[in-house]
Amino acid sequence: MPTPLKRSLTLTQITLYGVGSILGAGIYVLLGEVALISGTLMPIAFLIAAIVVSFSAYSYRHLARRFPYSAGEAVYVQEAFSSVALSRLVGLALVFGGIVSSATIARGFTGYLAILITLPDALMIALLILGLTGLAIWGVRQSVFVAVATTIAEIFGIALVIWASFDSLPNLLDNPKQYFVPNSLPAWSGIAAGAFIAFYAFIGFEDMVNMAEEVKDPEKNMFRGIVLALIITTSLYIIVALCAVAAVPINELAGSKSPLVLIVERNTQFPVSLMATISLVAIINGALLQIIMCARVLYGMGKRAMLPAVFARVNPRTQTPVFATVLVGICVMIFALTLPLVTLAKITSTLILGVFALVNAALLTLNWRSHQRALTELSLPAIGMFICIIFIILQFLV
């Protein structure tokens, strides 16, 4: 009998897993890039990205309750459209997106580590990915324990940024139009382009469904965990974006490789090295969770014969899919060493938006087929699907 995955994660652990996965790269790495594109209107870009994500989160949490399995998105699409080819495509797109996402995080890692120590970027990236892949192979309980601990550190770092910027927040009221009222087509264009990059900052809640076979009482805890993780991270993102534009001149913030360290450095006497260390912990967490997620998707697809059976093999001692995890680690390293940060983020956002569109379409189809045709049961997944499609198109127009 094949070795199953170990069902050991509680609601608190899966929620913190989701929070850690979402926070890991976006706010710590891409805040400066969003500021570069959207300027002082950056908070609106994050708000729009949160709205886009919320519709897809609605579909995810309902589908996770119905089908609590690894390779969640591929399962949802297969159940809705009975197409193995389409399900395989969705699963592979999700894996590719997760691999590129982890590579994005690894690239961001070098910007913060450079504050503490000078090493070649390639060496820093290679050591990081080798270490995280080894941890992911060691065991899910150990990996998630590390993820939960680092998530707490992430939240502490964000709280530190809010504290450092708190006295600057009244500055937003001196000229509110500058921060809250886009008054020209170029301003809206900048918001749209910034929101597309900011969307990457919310990627991670969908990773949670691929841990469903390792969660206790998944029908209840997956639903609650997704909702809690998204509420927590959206609140933190909007607050940090407001703090950033209030506390640091936009020309300094724009394009910064270590934006949160910059905010703390400009507004407090808090040791820069300690803030950089907290940021590194956050980035490491995000990369680890992406590697775990991708391996679970490959495992789930192998288990359902969408991929060769070797992907479904679980090591009897560690109870982890070793072959799938090693393959993911190799791919992450290749992308991290060859592509720049913003390119990686854009590729990830495009792939995940495509997957989100299909997941929304899957819930819409399943609800219609099962005669669950209340207004919210049809309109919300339909809106989520169209928003994702429009968002993908907009990136090529702005």
C-alpha positions, -999 to +999 in steps of 0.1 A: +000+000+000+015+034-009+027+056+019+002+085+025+010+120+035+009+127+072-023+145+084-009+167+112-017+204+106-042+223+127-063+254+118-037+277+134-009+260+116-025+261+081-036+297+087+000+307+096+012+287+067-010+308+044+000+341+061+036+332+058+033+322+022+015+354+013+038+377+032+070+360+023+080+380-008+055+406-018+057+432+009+094+426+017+107+424-018+083+441-042+071+472-023+098+493-039+090+480-074+053+489-069+063+523-056+084+528-087+054+522-110+025+536-090+043+564-070+024+579-041-008+561-053+008+528-043-018+521-015-046+521-042-026+496-063-024+472-033-062+477-026-071+469-062-049+438-061-066+427-029-101+431-045-089+410-075-077+382-052-108+382-029-131+369-057-108+340-064-104+333-027-141+329-025-139+302-052-109+285-036-124+282-002-156+266-015-138+242-037-113+233-010-143+223+012-157+200-016-124+185-027-098+185+000-069+170-020-034+178-030-031+193-065-063+212-056-066+233-088-060+204-111-086+184-092-112+213-093-108+217-131-110+179-137-142+176-116-157+206-135-147+199-171-137+162-171-106+170-191-074+153-180-054+174-205-068+207-191-063+196-155-027+186-163-021+220-179-035+238-148-014+217-124+018+223-144+010+260-147+006+262-109+039+243-104+057+265-129+042+296-112+053+284-078+088+276-090+091+311-106+077+326-074+102+309-053+130+320-077+116+356-073+119+353-036+154+339-038+164+369-060+150+393-034+170+374-007+203+388-021+192+425-016+187+420+021+216+397+027+240+422+011+233+445+040+248+420+064+275+402+043+291+405+009+289+374-012+284+367-049+246+367-057+249+333-073+264+317-042+238+332-019+210+319-041+225+284-044+230+280-007+195+293+001+178+269-023+198+239-013+191+245+023+153+250+018+150+219-005+167+198+022+143+211+048+113+204+026+125+168+022+131+163+059+094+164+068+062+185+066+059+188+103+095+202+106+090+224+076+057+239+088+072+244+123+100+265+107+073+282+086+052+291+116+082+304+135+093+325+106+058+338+100+057+352+135+090+369+127+075+383+095+046+398+113+070+413+139+089+429+111+058+444+096+047+457+130+081+473+134+076+491+101+042+503+112+056+515+145+085+533+127+061+551+104+032+558+127+041+594+135+043+601+097+008+589+089-008+624+095+013+636+065-012+618+043-039+643+053-018+673+042-024+665+005-048+636+004-053+638-034-017+629-039-022+596-022-059+587-028-072+605-059-058+595-093-067+625-115-053+616-149-051+587-173-013+582-167-021+580-129-047+552-135-023+535-159+004+535-132-020+521-106-031+493-130+005+484-137+014+486-100-016+465-091-004+438-114+029+436-096+012+440-062-010+411-071+021+389-067+022+400-031-011+382-025-001+350-041+002+322-015-034+316-002-039+292-031-009+272-018-029+262+012-053+240-007-024+218-019-017+209+018-053+196+023-042+160+026-020+170+056-046+191+074-068+178+102-105+181+094-098+198+060-134+204+050-137+229+079-102+241+085-092+248+049-123+270+045-116+290+077-079+291+071-081+307+037-105+334+049-083+342+080-050+343+060-064+367+034-080+391+060-048+393+080-025+399+051-047+423+032-050+445+063-012+444+069-004+453+032-027+483+030-013+497+063+023+491+053+017+507+019+003+538+036+031+539+061+057+536+033+045+566+012+040+587+044+074+580+060+099+579+030+102+602+000+088+583-030+120+588-050+140+570-023+114+542-019+110+536-056+130+506-068+146+499-034+159+464-031+153+464+007+123+487+012+113+478+047+148+482+060+148+517+043+116+527+061+129+516+095+164+531+089+149+566+079+126+568+109+141+551+139+174+542+156+165+505+153+196+485+142+195+481+104+212+447+107+184+433+129+157+446+105+176+431+076+178+397+095+140+398+101+135+405+064+157+376+054+137+353+077+105+364+059+120+358+025+133+324+034+098+315+047+081+324+014+106+304-007+103+273+016+065+273+014+065+277-024+088+247-027+066+226-004+035+236-024+050+227-058+061+193-046+026+186-033+010+196-066+033+172-084+026+145-059-012+150-063-009+149-101+012+117-099-014+102-076-042+109-101-021+096-131-018+131-146+020+127-143+043+096-140+038+076-108+073+085-097+060+119-086+036+102-062+063+083-044+065+092-007+096+083+013+084+059+041+107+076+067+101+113+060+066+108+045+074+135+020+075+133-019+113+134-022+116+131-060+091+159-066+108+181-040+143+177-055+130+184-090+113+216-078+145+227-060+166+222-092+141+242-113+139+271-087+177+274-088+178+276-126+152+304-128+167+323-098+201+324-114+189+334-149+160+359-147+157+394-130+133+401-102+105+420-119+104+396-149+100+367-125+072+385-106+053+393-139+056+357-152+043+344-118+014+369-118+003+360-153+004+323-147-015+325-114-041+348-128-047+322-156-051+295-130-074+317-109-096+323-140-100+285-145-107+279-108-134+305-108-148+289-140-147+255-123-168+267-093-193+284-117-197+252-137-200+230-107-226+253-090-247+254-122-245+217-127-255+209-091-284+235-092-267+258-067-279+289-086-283+316-060-271+350-071-238+349-051-231+312-061-230+322-098-221+359-098-190+358-075-171+332-094-181+347-127-169+382-116-137+366-103-131+349-137-136+380-158-115+402-134-086+378-138-089+378-176-091+416-177-061+419-154-040+397-177-050+418-207-043+451-190-007+442-183-001+443-221-018+476-225-004+497-197 
